[in-house]
Amino acid sequence: MTIISFSGIDGAGKSTQINSLEAWLRESRLRTRLLTFWDNVVVFSSLREYMSLKAFKGDTGVGSPDRPLTRRDKNVTSTPITLSRFFFYFADAVNLRRTVHKLRNSDTDVVIFDRYIYDELANLPLHSWIARAFIRLVLSFVPQPDIAYVIDADPDKAFARKPEYPLEFLRGNRNAYIELGRITGTSTVIEPNSVEAMQRNVREVFLQRTSQPDAALTDVPALQ
């Protein structure tokens, strides 16, 4: 079984790339399964969302150019919130390990995660030695994806597509993903480009990383 994750700032175009890759893999009759980190891994997700809304009074939903939102959750960075994130992110990491273990016993060929533990770790203050020690602890036991894509994007363009968080936060968050990639040494960054060019890059990386003899992968469609 091949495990793939997609990470990146809001508005980077992750959903477009995930849907494209999944459709491409299914053309070769590969059995794929898509999991969203918030819905399928995060513990007490409904409670955490409710608490966040009550505490921070942010908007809900998905922002769009004609309906911008002001969300207040992961962009809140006070010390008490950071400490609570250590607790919840550790619980999420344990559940991620359990979830992947169950998946390995399934008949799925490729599991695709829409966001991964990396997206939570990118919310931590990476300049802090405590945060870095926590990240190393989490990475020591969570399953490492076979391919951990980071869909990179210009924060200004991402904000224009999906106005939910302040632009300054998106810029800092984008830098956090790049820095986290250096810490983990596992990220595969897909540079900003046209949608089609990024799709080709995602597929090329998949073919390179899954070049081992595997009958399930021999019928993957050629790159277009």
N, C-alpha and C positions, 0 to 999 in steps of 0.2 A: 504494500500500500504506500502511495506517495502522499505526503502531507504538504500542502501549500498554504501560505498565509499572505494576505494583502493588508498593508498598513499605509498610513499617510494622513496628511492634514485633511480636514473637512473641505470638500470641494475639489479635491485633487483628481477625481475621476475614477476612484476605486471600483465603484459599482459597474461602470462601463467596461472596465478591463476584466472584472470577474465574470460578468455575463458573457463576454466575448470568448474568454478562455474556456469556460464551461461548455458553451455551445460547440466550440472547436473540438474539444475532447469527446463529446458525445457523438460527433460525426464518425468517430472511429469505434463507436460502441463501447467505449470505456464507461464503467459504472462510476459516476461521480456523486458526491454528496456535498452540499453547501451548508455550512454552519455560520451563523452570525455570533460573534463573541458575546455580545450583550444578551442575546436571547437564549443561547445554548450553553454558555459557560459561566457567566457572571452569577454569583450567589446573591440572593435577596435583591434581584435587579429591580423589581417593582417597588419594594420598600425604599431602596436607595434613591430611586427616581422621585418618589413621593417626598422623602426627607429633603432632597435637594431643592425641589420646588417650594416647599414650605419655608426652608431656611434662606434661600437666595432670591426667591421671587422672579426667576427668569421665565422666558417664554418656552413653550413646548412646540414640538413639530419639526418640520424640515423647512429651512428658509429657501426662498427663491428670489430672483431679482425683483419680481413684482410684489413679493411678500417677505420683506426682510424681518428677521427675528433678533431678539436680544437674549441669548442663552447665558445662563450663569450656572455652571457646574464644574467642568474640568478646568475652566479658566480662573476659578477661585483658588488662590494659592496661600492662604493663611497657614500659620504653623499648626493649629488644631486640625485643620482639614488635611494637611499633609500627613500628620500622624495617623488620622483615621484611614487614609489611603494605604498606609503600610499594612494595616490590619486587613482591610477588605481585599487589597491586591494579593496578599499572601493567600487568603482564602480562595480567591479566583485561580491562583496558580495551582493550588492543590486540586481544585475541581477540574482544571484543564488537564492535569496529569491523569486524573481518573477518566475523563471523557475520551482522551486519546487512547488510553489502554482499552476501553470498550470498543472503540472504532477498529482497533487492530484485529479484533476477533470477528469483524464483519466481512462481507464479500465485496466491499467497496474498493475500487482501484485507485481513485484519486479523491482525497478529502480537501476541500477548499474552505479556508477560514476567512470570513469577512471581518477583518481586524483580529488581533491576537494579543497576547500578554504584552507585547512590545508597545502597543498603543496606550496601555495603562502606564507602563514604566516611563514613557515619554512625558507624562504629566508631572513627574517628580522633579525636584530641583537637582539637576544632574551635576551642578557645581558643588553640591554637598557631599562630603565623604560618607555621611550616614546613608544618604540615598544611594550612592554608588555601592556601598557594602550590601544594602538591601537588594539591589539589582543583581549583584553577583550571587547572592544567596538564592534568589528566585531562579536565575538561569542555571543554577547547579542541579536543579531537579525537574524543571519543566521540559517537556519534549521539544526538541529543536525541529522545526519544519525542514523538509528536504529543500524547499525553496521559500525564503522569506522575502517577498517582494515589498519594496517601499515605492509607492507611486509618488514621485516627486512632482512638485508644482510650484509655479510662481504664486506666492501668497496673495498678491493683488488680484490675479485672475481667478484664483480659487474663491476669494471673497466675493468677487463679482458674480460668480456662478451660484454660490451658496452663502449668502450673507446671514450668518448666525452668531459668529464670535467676532470680537474686535479684531481689526486688521493687525494691530500690534501683537495680539496673542498669536495669531496665525503665523506671523513671522518668527516669533520665538519658538513656537511649536514645531515649525519646519526645521529650524536649527537643532531642536532637541532630537528629532528623528535621525538627522544626520550624525549627531554626536553619539546617540544610542547605538547606531550601526557600527561606529568605531569601537564602542565598548564591547558589544556582543560579537563582532566579527562575523555575523551571519547574514547581514542584510544584502539584498540585491536591489540596488537603486535603479529604477526605470526613469531616465531623465525626461524632463518635459519636452514634448514634441506633439505632432499631430496625433489624433486618436489612432489612426491607422498605423503610424510608425511605432507608437507605443505597443500596439497589439502585436506587431511583428517582433518587437524586442522581447515581450513577455513569452511568446511562443518559442523564440530562439533559445532563451534561457531554459525553458522547460525541456526542450529536446536535448540540450547539452547536459543538463543535470540528470536526465533519465535515460541516458544512452546505454545503461547496463542491459544485458540480454534479458528481455522480459516480453513474453509473448503478447501480453496485453497492450504493449506500447508499439508494436511493430506496424500497426495499421493507422497510427496517428496521421491525419492529413498533412500533406506537404504545405510549407509556408506559401502564402499567396502574396 
